Amino acid sequence: MPVSDGGATSAAGSGNMMMMLFPILLIVVFIVLIIVPNKRKEKQFKNMLSNLRVGDMIKTIGGFYGKVVSLKEDLVTIECGPDKTKLVLSKGAIASVESFEEGKEIPEKTDTKKEDAKKDDAKDSSDKTSKKGK
């Protein structure tokens, strides 16, 4: 009588099917975790650049912070520094638009280090005069 191995071949066939399915599943996971969020971020960045307006505070890829003075097709003129130096940049050189992200402009920074140093000097001088009086 012939011996039938029908059960063994079906088990081996399903194992081969799982081996074929694993790389496909890996590619799908890669697409979902890497490519989709990257496209979403790129779309948000393009939206940010298209909504750029005069008066927005920006940061360039070189690390300059400035206020947008004028816009032309692909060129942006910004003012930066205490002497209001004007720089002409490509829109591609903008890393972020601060007022777009936060919904408001960045307040002007005060020099707190100088104020703290003045307070410390005043405190030290009052301590010295109180020690001399004792």
Backbone as ProteinMPNN parsed JSONL, in Angstrom:
{"seq_chain_A": "MPVSDGGATSAAGSGNMMMMLFPILLIVVFIVLIIVPNKRKEKQFKNMLSNLRVGDMIKTIGGFYGKVVSLKEDLVTIECGPDKTKLVLSKGAIASVESFEEGKEIPEKTDTKKEDAKKDDAKDSSDKTSKKGK", "coords_chain_A": {"N_chain_A": [[0.81, -1.185, 0.0], [0.453, 2.238, -0.763], [2.045, 4.896, 1.016], [0.789, 7.808, 2.443], [1.758, 11.197, 2.636], [0.349, 13.584, 3.038], [-0.369, 15.4, 5.1], [2.084, 16.329, 6.075], [3.203, 17.74, 3.942], [1.436, 19.865, 3.676], [1.842, 21.279, 6.024], [4.479, 22.097, 5.704], [4.144, 23.752, 3.515], [2.612, 25.876, 4.571], [4.474, 26.96, 6.273], [6.362, 27.939, 4.484], [4.801, 29.874, 3.33], [4.485, 31.689, 5.431], [7.1, 32.536, 5.661], [7.321, 33.971, 3.31], [5.494, 35.966, 3.743], [6.5, 37.497, 5.849], [8.641, 39.413, 4.993], [7.047, 41.157, 3.463], [5.264, 42.135, 5.372], [7.111, 43.465, 6.982], [7.956, 45.533, 5.278], [5.569, 47.005, 5.034], [5.213, 47.892, 7.684], [7.5, 49.481, 7.892], [6.886, 51.517, 6.045], [4.628, 52.675, 7.252], [5.648, 53.591, 9.725], [7.858, 55.243, 9.107], [7.807, 56.672, 6.553], [5.206, 57.869, 6.219], [4.848, 59.7, 8.525], [6.974, 61.432, 7.894], [6.199, 62.558, 5.451], [3.94, 63.946, 6.327], [5.111, 65.834, 8.03], [6.647, 67.256, 6.174], [4.619, 68.349, 4.598], [3.409, 70.055, 6.468], [5.547, 71.835, 6.852], [5.766, 73.034, 4.308], [3.289, 74.298, 4.261], [3.677, 76.121, 6.343], [5.657, 77.781, 5.212], [4.242, 78.809, 3.041], [2.373, 80.367, 4.314], [3.831, 82.463, 5.275], [4.378, 85.757, 6.401], [4.861, 89.338, 6.261], [6.458, 90.671, 9.046], [6.54, 88.395, 10.593], [8.435, 86.411, 12.867], [11.405, 84.687, 12.269], [13.606, 81.8, 12.101], [16.679, 80.985, 10.756], [18.39, 78.399, 8.835], [21.003, 78.75, 9.372], [21.066, 79.746, 11.884], [20.358, 82.366, 12.416], [18.17, 84.754, 13.812], [15.343, 86.629, 12.951], [13.208, 89.314, 11.749], [10.669, 89.29, 9.348], [10.824, 91.439, 6.616], [10.28, 91.951, 3.928], [8.719, 90.175, 1.199], [9.33, 88.307, -1.667], [8.808, 86.312, -4.567], [10.632, 83.751, -4.218], [12.371, 84.824, -2.453], [13.272, 86.216, 0.682], [13.414, 88.987, 2.78], [15.0, 89.855, 5.722], [15.234, 91.46, 8.949], [17.804, 91.633, 11.283], [19.567, 91.466, 14.398], [20.88, 94.051, 16.628], [21.318, 96.416, 15.251], [19.573, 96.337, 13.169], [20.219, 94.962, 10.731], [19.825, 94.11, 7.344], [19.05, 91.138, 5.676], [19.011, 89.126, 2.782], [17.366, 86.24, 1.925], [16.861, 82.897, 0.708], [13.719, 81.166, 0.561], [14.074, 78.552, 1.209], [16.062, 78.572, 3.097], [14.956, 78.988, 5.516], [14.407, 77.799, 8.69], [12.466, 77.654, 10.701], [9.34, 79.221, 11.451], [8.711, 81.34, 13.871], [6.478, 82.786, 14.877], [4.473, 81.471, 13.586], [4.47, 78.911, 14.682], [3.944, 79.317, 17.431], [1.854, 81.057, 17.441], [2.143, 83.682, 18.06], [4.276, 86.576, 18.25], [7.754, 86.567, 19.188], [8.599, 87.858, 22.326], [10.6, 90.768, 23.019], [13.841, 90.221, 24.255], [15.09, 90.793, 27.509], [18.03, 91.887, 29.126], [18.734, 89.926, 31.479], [20.91, 88.997, 32.882], [22.596, 91.196, 33.345], [20.941, 92.729, 34.968], [20.65, 91.016, 37.182], [23.321, 90.949, 38.024], [23.664, 93.603, 38.832], [21.901, 93.666, 41.003], [23.15, 91.812, 42.691], [25.596, 93.152, 43.153], [24.672, 95.406, 44.52], [23.642, 94.175, 46.776], [25.965, 93.007, 47.863], [27.455, 95.321, 48.462], [25.842, 96.473, 50.431], [26.04, 94.538, 52.399], [28.756, 94.761, 53.075], [28.884, 97.335, 54.157], [27.265, 96.99, 56.369], [28.777, 95.196, 57.85], [31.024, 96.736, 58.449], [29.991, 98.582, 60.198], [29.584, 97.134, 62.493]], "CA_chain_A": [[0.0, 0.0, 0.0], [1.229, 3.474, -0.757], [1.958, 5.712, 2.231], [0.444, 9.198, 2.095], [2.317, 12.246, 3.499], [-0.41, 14.807, 2.727], [-0.327, 16.315, 6.243], [3.429, 16.891, 6.209], [3.436, 18.722, 2.888], [0.638, 21.072, 3.922], [2.501, 22.005, 7.113], [5.654, 22.724, 5.121], [3.644, 24.797, 2.628], [2.209, 27.035, 5.374], [5.72, 27.54, 6.784], [6.92, 28.718, 3.383], [3.92, 31.038, 3.151], [4.831, 32.63, 6.505], [8.403, 33.101, 5.306], [7.094, 34.937, 2.234], [4.669, 37.05, 4.275], [7.287, 38.303, 6.783], [9.239, 40.609, 4.375], [5.978, 42.076, 3.058], [4.813, 42.778, 6.609], [8.184, 44.364, 7.397], [7.899, 46.711, 4.397], [4.372, 47.771, 5.41], [5.519, 48.556, 8.96], [8.481, 50.525, 7.578], [6.172, 52.625, 5.4], [3.746, 53.33, 8.225], [6.401, 54.246, 10.797], [8.886, 56.174, 8.645], [7.488, 57.514, 5.4], [3.978, 58.654, 6.421], [5.096, 60.881, 9.359], [7.875, 62.337, 7.198], [5.391, 63.303, 4.477], [3.086, 64.849, 7.094], [5.971, 66.927, 8.482], [6.998, 68.036, 4.987], [3.421, 69.099, 4.219], [3.265, 71.123, 7.453], [6.603, 72.814, 6.59], [5.369, 73.794, 3.117], [2.178, 75.151, 4.673], [4.272, 77.188, 7.135], [6.325, 78.717, 4.299], [3.257, 79.487, 2.201], [1.669, 81.335, 5.162], [4.798, 83.438, 5.759], [3.924, 87.137, 6.198], [5.724, 90.408, 6.756], [6.304, 90.838, 10.484], [6.772, 87.121, 11.27], [9.775, 86.141, 13.359], [11.879, 83.43, 11.716], [14.939, 81.31, 12.417], [17.255, 80.417, 9.54], [19.166, 77.185, 9.051], [22.313, 79.177, 9.863], [20.938, 80.146, 13.278], [19.982, 83.766, 12.552], [16.775, 85.071, 14.107], [15.032, 87.928, 12.383], [11.83, 89.679, 11.459], [10.468, 89.391, 7.91], [10.57, 92.811, 6.181], [9.603, 91.886, 2.629], [8.638, 88.869, 0.552], [9.226, 88.199, -3.116], [8.598, 84.914, -4.93], [11.396, 82.798, -3.424], [13.308, 85.572, -1.619], [12.752, 86.815, 1.91], [14.334, 89.944, 3.387], [14.775, 89.913, 7.163], [16.052, 92.353, 9.78], [18.304, 90.925, 12.452], [20.585, 92.153, 15.172], [20.469, 95.311, 17.248], [21.391, 97.527, 14.305], [18.573, 96.08, 12.117], [20.868, 94.577, 9.484], [18.894, 93.42, 6.451], [19.601, 89.994, 4.965], [18.123, 88.547, 1.773], [17.51, 84.795, 1.996], [15.93, 82.042, -0.014], [12.742, 80.567, 1.472], [14.615, 77.267, 1.625], [16.993, 78.771, 4.206], [14.189, 79.203, 6.745], [14.253, 76.566, 9.464], [11.164, 77.695, 11.353], [8.676, 80.51, 11.602], [8.381, 81.321, 15.286], [5.116, 83.254, 15.134], [3.564, 80.467, 13.032], [4.413, 77.785, 15.608], [3.393, 79.676, 18.723], [0.691, 81.901, 17.276], [2.45, 85.044, 18.476], [5.682, 86.937, 18.045], [8.629, 86.4, 20.34], [8.826, 89.137, 22.984], [11.999, 91.183, 23.047], [14.53, 89.707, 25.434], [15.795, 91.763, 28.344], [19.301, 91.336, 29.582], [18.54, 89.599, 32.891], [22.206, 88.786, 33.529], [23.078, 92.483, 33.833], [20.093, 93.132, 36.093], [21.016, 90.17, 38.318], [24.641, 91.371, 38.487], [23.474, 94.861, 39.566], [21.279, 93.335, 42.292], [24.182, 91.177, 43.514], [26.539, 94.194, 43.567], [24.011, 96.228, 45.54], [23.545, 93.345, 47.976], [27.31, 92.891, 48.411], [27.871, 96.597, 49.051], [25.095, 96.679, 51.667], [26.608, 93.612, 53.373], [30.047, 95.297, 53.501], [28.661, 98.487, 55.032], [26.723, 96.519, 57.651], [29.868, 94.564, 58.591], [31.911, 97.786, 58.947], [29.318, 99.265, 61.308], [29.611, 96.265, 63.681]], "C_chain_A": [[0.856, 1.254, 0.0], [0.978, 4.274, 0.529], [1.742, 7.166, 1.821], [1.059, 10.158, 3.112], [1.607, 13.579, 3.224], [-0.354, 15.829, 3.85], [1.017, 16.998, 6.38], [3.694, 17.942, 5.149], [2.613, 19.976, 3.098], [1.256, 21.909, 5.04], [3.738, 22.73, 6.59], [5.247, 23.863, 4.198], [3.226, 26.035, 3.397], [3.438, 27.724, 5.977], [6.389, 28.402, 5.728], [6.1, 29.985, 3.152], [4.227, 32.107, 4.209], [6.178, 33.298, 6.225], [8.275, 34.142, 4.197], [6.335, 36.162, 2.756], [5.478, 37.996, 5.176], [7.949, 39.524, 6.126], [8.191, 41.638, 3.933], [5.467, 42.842, 4.27], [5.842, 43.793, 7.107], [8.18, 45.645, 6.565], [6.71, 47.599, 4.752], [4.614, 48.535, 6.713], [6.508, 49.699, 8.733], [7.787, 51.743, 6.974], [5.339, 53.391, 6.41], [4.542, 54.122, 9.256], [7.374, 55.322, 10.32], [8.366, 57.147, 7.598], [6.275, 58.402, 5.638], [4.217, 59.851, 7.342], [6.011, 61.904, 8.687], [7.112, 63.177, 6.174], [4.491, 64.315, 5.186], [3.888, 66.068, 7.553], [6.359, 67.838, 7.318], [5.817, 68.899, 4.532], [3.204, 70.278, 5.173], [4.31, 72.216, 7.211], [6.263, 73.669, 5.374], [4.225, 74.736, 3.428], [2.694, 76.348, 5.466], [4.922, 78.225, 6.224], [5.326, 79.464, 3.423], [2.471, 80.532, 2.993], [2.594, 82.392, 5.747], [4.334, 84.847, 5.413], [4.977, 88.115, 6.711], [5.414, 90.594, 8.238], [6.511, 89.548, 11.262], [8.223, 87.025, 11.723], [10.195, 84.774, 12.854], [13.245, 83.071, 12.266], [15.456, 80.654, 11.152], [18.028, 79.141, 9.871], [20.571, 77.505, 9.547], [22.278, 79.647, 11.304], [20.601, 81.608, 13.494], [18.497, 83.866, 12.884], [16.501, 86.448, 13.534], [13.556, 88.098, 12.124], [11.701, 89.884, 9.955], [10.073, 90.819, 7.563], [9.846, 92.818, 4.842], [9.683, 90.479, 2.067], [8.549, 89.059, -0.948], [9.196, 86.717, -3.4], [9.328, 83.92, -4.03], [12.372, 83.491, -2.472], [12.587, 86.214, -0.44], [13.816, 87.769, 2.433], [13.983, 90.028, 4.87], [15.671, 90.967, 7.789], [16.523, 91.536, 10.964], [19.382, 91.756, 13.134], [20.099, 93.481, 15.719], [20.501, 96.499, 16.291], [20.507, 97.301, 13.082], [19.206, 95.799, 10.751], [19.885, 93.787, 8.628], [19.63, 92.331, 5.689], [18.567, 89.484, 3.972], [18.413, 87.052, 1.715], [16.55, 84.108, 1.037], [14.942, 81.458, 0.994], [13.234, 79.216, 1.978], [15.581, 77.368, 2.795], [16.277, 78.998, 5.525], [13.998, 77.86, 7.436], [12.896, 76.529, 10.143], [10.649, 79.123, 11.383], [8.13, 80.524, 13.013], [6.94, 81.741, 15.546], [4.093, 82.285, 14.568], [3.391, 79.325, 14.022], [3.676, 78.15, 16.887], [2.148, 80.532, 18.616], [0.924, 83.335, 17.716], [3.927, 85.315, 18.226], [6.459, 86.739, 19.334], [8.808, 87.763, 21.0], [10.308, 89.476, 22.996], [12.633, 90.735, 24.351], [15.181, 90.856, 26.189], [17.062, 91.091, 28.837], [19.211, 91.09, 31.082], [19.871, 89.394, 33.607], [22.749, 90.097, 34.096], [22.263, 92.939, 35.029], [20.427, 92.323, 37.333], [22.361, 90.586, 38.894], [24.528, 92.669, 39.285], [22.87, 94.592, 40.934], [22.303, 92.713, 43.225], [25.199, 92.202, 44.012], [25.933, 95.054, 44.666], [23.915, 95.464, 46.851], [24.905, 93.224, 48.648], [27.755, 94.182, 49.083], [27.111, 96.874, 50.348], [25.6, 95.748, 52.761], [27.929, 94.146, 53.922], [29.852, 96.463, 54.446], [28.09, 98.043, 56.369], [27.794, 95.848, 58.481], [30.813, 95.617, 59.167], [31.303, 98.457, 60.157], [29.372, 98.443, 62.576], [30.887, 96.287, 64.356]], "O_chain_A": [[1.873, 1.317, 0.691], [-0.136, 4.32, 1.05], [2.441, 7.682, 0.948], [0.904, 9.963, 4.318], [2.269, 14.616, 3.19], [-0.297, 17.027, 3.575], [1.069, 18.163, 6.775], [4.351, 18.944, 5.432], [3.057, 21.063, 2.727], [1.192, 23.137, 4.993], [4.009, 23.861, 6.995], [5.964, 24.861, 4.117], [3.458, 27.149, 2.928], [3.435, 28.94, 6.168], [6.921, 29.469, 6.034], [6.646, 31.037, 2.818], [4.227, 33.299, 3.902], [6.369, 34.478, 6.519], [9.049, 35.099, 4.158], [6.523, 37.27, 2.255], [5.162, 39.183, 5.251], [7.822, 40.617, 6.678], [8.423, 42.844, 4.02], [5.26, 44.054, 4.205], [5.476, 44.861, 7.598], [8.383, 46.731, 7.108], [6.838, 48.823, 4.768], [4.252, 49.707, 6.819], [6.361, 50.77, 9.322], [8.076, 52.876, 7.359], [5.346, 54.622, 6.421], [4.138, 55.226, 9.622], [7.683, 56.238, 11.082], [8.494, 58.359, 7.777], [6.309, 59.583, 5.292], [3.818, 60.957, 6.976], [5.845, 63.108, 8.886], [7.358, 64.376, 6.048], [4.304, 65.426, 4.691], [3.405, 67.198, 7.476], [6.393, 69.059, 7.47], [6.002, 70.047, 4.128], [2.855, 71.375, 4.735], [4.001, 73.4, 7.348], [6.448, 74.886, 5.397], [4.187, 75.856, 2.918], [2.21, 77.466, 5.288], [4.756, 79.425, 6.442], [5.543, 80.632, 3.097], [1.954, 81.484, 2.409], [2.183, 83.146, 6.63], [3.941, 85.114, 4.277], [5.861, 87.756, 7.49], [4.25, 90.665, 8.634], [6.646, 89.594, 12.485], [9.128, 87.503, 11.04], [9.447, 83.805, 12.985], [13.951, 83.912, 12.822], [14.752, 79.853, 10.536], [18.287, 78.843, 11.037], [21.256, 76.632, 10.081], [23.323, 79.921, 11.895], [20.558, 82.062, 14.637], [17.671, 83.155, 12.312], [17.345, 87.339, 13.627], [12.764, 87.165, 12.257], [12.524, 90.57, 9.349], [9.12, 91.36, 8.123], [8.913, 93.594, 4.639], [10.576, 89.7, 2.401], [7.775, 89.883, -1.434], [9.539, 85.927, -2.52], [8.705, 83.306, -3.163], [13.12, 82.821, -1.76], [11.456, 86.685, -0.554], [14.989, 87.405, 2.521], [12.827, 90.243, 5.235], [16.718, 91.322, 7.247], [15.734, 90.822, 11.583], [20.012, 92.622, 12.527], [19.044, 93.978, 15.328], [19.789, 97.482, 16.497], [20.663, 97.985, 12.07], [18.769, 96.343, 9.737], [19.194, 92.899, 9.127], [20.699, 92.566, 5.126], [17.379, 89.418, 4.288], [19.55, 86.638, 1.487], [15.549, 84.688, 0.616], [15.29, 81.273, 2.16], [12.848, 78.785, 3.065], [15.892, 76.357, 3.425], [16.928, 79.182, 6.554], [13.493, 76.907, 6.842], [12.242, 75.486, 10.163], [11.411, 80.089, 11.346], [7.186, 79.797, 13.322], [6.251, 81.115, 16.352], [2.949, 82.271, 15.024], [2.282, 78.818, 14.189], [2.864, 77.364, 17.375], [1.447, 80.718, 19.611], [-0.016, 84.129, 17.741], [4.718, 84.396, 18.019], [5.893, 86.743, 20.427], [9.135, 88.733, 20.318], [11.162, 88.59, 22.984], [12.034, 90.855, 25.419], [15.748, 91.77, 25.591], [17.134, 89.866, 28.944], [19.574, 91.961, 31.873], [19.954, 89.596, 34.818], [23.3, 90.116, 35.197], [22.812, 93.472, 35.994], [20.486, 92.878, 38.43], [22.539, 90.584, 40.112], [25.208, 92.833, 40.298], [23.269, 95.21, 41.921], [22.337, 93.034, 44.412], [25.624, 92.136, 45.165], [26.61, 95.392, 45.636], [24.089, 96.045, 47.922], [25.0, 93.327, 49.871], [28.364, 94.149, 50.152], [27.677, 97.453, 51.275], [25.593, 96.12, 53.935], [28.2, 94.001, 55.114], [30.572, 96.58, 55.437], [28.391, 98.646, 57.399], [27.74, 95.915, 59.708], [31.354, 95.424, 60.256], [32.03, 98.864, 61.063], [29.218, 99.004, 63.66], [31.062, 95.609, 65.369]]}, "name": "protein", "num_of_chains": 1, "seq": "MPVSDGGATSAAGSGNMMMMLFPILLIVVFIVLIIVPNKRKEKQFKNMLSNLRVGDMIKTIGGFYGKVVSLKEDLVTIECGPDKTKLVLSKGAIASVESFEEGKEIPEKTDTKKEDAKKDDAKDSSDKTSKKGK"}
